[in-house]
C-alpha cells in the first residue's frame, strides 16, 4: 500500500481483505488456462491451477450472483481474461470447496472497431493505406499483454506484423501508444504503402478485394465432419469502416446490395455504397458462440463459408465518362 503498486496476486489479496472488511462474502477462486488444459476435480493437486481470482457477492446470495475479479488484468471490474472463462474453477471457502463455472463475457463488451482509408497514387501506381483499431474488453487483450512484455525491437517487429508487414505492403507506421497504461484498452495505429496494386493508367476497369490487414478473416473449416467440439476464444463483435478514394479519372461502379447473414452463432452484414469520392464500406461481424458441438458443425461451417464469400466481394472502378 505504501508503494502504491503490487503484483497481481498481491492486488487480489488486498481486494479480498477490503471486501471482507466491508461485509461481503469473499472467496479465493483457482482457475486454469483452458487453452492448455481444464480443471480436473479428480486430480488432487493445486499444480493444475494457473490463476487466482477473487469471487465476491453479498452475504447469503447464491453462487449464481458471484462476481469474479482479477485486478491485475487491466479489465473492468467483474471481467476476467477469456482463457479462464468457459470452464470450471475451484472456489475455496471456510466450510470447504465448491466447483463453480466461469461464464464467458457479454459479446457486447468485446468490440473491435477499425477505421481505414485507402487511396491510389497514379504517379507510381501504388496505394496509400492508414487505419486505427480499438479493442474493448477481451478484444486485443492477449496481444496487448504480449506487447507489454517484449523489448523495443521485438515489440516493433510484432507491431509491424500486426499491421501487415508481409508481401507487398511497406509499413510506415505501426504503433500502440497506450501500452504504458495498464487500464487502457487495445489501440493500434497503422499506415503503409501497397507497392503491387496491379493498377496502371491504361486500364479501363480496375477491380480489387476489400479485405486487408485491417480486418481478420473468418475462420475456415475444410473438413466435412468433426468429432470434437469447436471451441473459440470469446464471443465478440467486429466492425470495420473503410473509405476508398477513386483513382484520378475513375468512378466507382454500383455494387448490388448483399443481404445480412443470420445464424445461431452470430450475424454478418456488409454495406458498400458509392460516394462522390469513391466507396464507403461498413462491415459488421458478430460471433456469439464459444463452444459448438459436432452436431452443429455443418451449420457453423456453412456460416463461415458464407461470410468468406461475402468478404470476397470486389470493389470496381471504371473510367469516368469524357465530359
Secondary structure, 3 states (H helix, E strand, C coil): CCCCCCCHHHHHHHHHHHHHHCCCEEEEEEECCCCCCCCCCCCCCHHHCCEEEEEEECCCCCHHHCEEECHHHCCCCCCCCCCCCCEEEEEEECCEEEEEEECCCCHHHCEEEEEEEEEEECCCCEEEEEEEEEECCCCCHHHHHHHHCCCHHHHHHHHHHHCCCCCCEEEEEEECCCCCCCCCCEEEEEEEEECCCCCCCCCCEEEEECCCCCCCCCCCCCCCCCCCCEECCCCEEEEEEEEEECCCCEEECCCCCCCCEEECCEEEEEEEEECCCEEEEEEEEEECCCEECHHHHHHHHHHHHHHHHHHCCEEEEEECCCC
